[in-house]
Amino acid sequence: MNTLQNDVRVTVRVDRGLKTSADGLFERLGLNMTTAFNVFLRKAVDENAIPFPVSARRAGFAGGLSSDDITLAFCDSVVTENENKAKQGFPIARYDNAMKRAYLESADGSREYVDG
């Protein structure tokens, strides 16, 4: 079955600065916005929860952080989580811009490309 037949378009409105910051982060991680969003959704569904701590007190949301501050905190969390997973030997989701394909990168550097 062609996976494109199962794809649906999702439109999300975000602050322009947040999108720019996220695009920069995802590019540094070797991902695009679509792949990053899919990684987030798959992880949330797998864990049946938001896949990272969300707390107004811990994150300082109640203290008036800007969207850029929140984005940086999120980015730091993603990097830290990826580092922890790599140390534990878990694969990390990445995106190959040249091949336009997502893959899992093992701790030894090997790649397993994801279909669909």
Sequence and secondary structure as in RCSB ss.txt:
>XXXX:A:sequence
MNTLQNDVRVTVRVDRGLKTSADGLFERLGLNMTTAFNVFLRKAVDENAIPFPVSARRAGFAGGLSSDDITLAFC
DSVVTENENKAKQGFPIARYDNAMKRAYLESADGSREYVDG
>XXXX:A:secstr
  GGGG         HHHHHHHHHHHHHTT  HHHHHHHHHHHHHHHTS SS   HHHHTGGGT  HHHHHHHHH
HHHHHHHHHHHHTT  EEEEETTTTEEEEE TTS EEE   
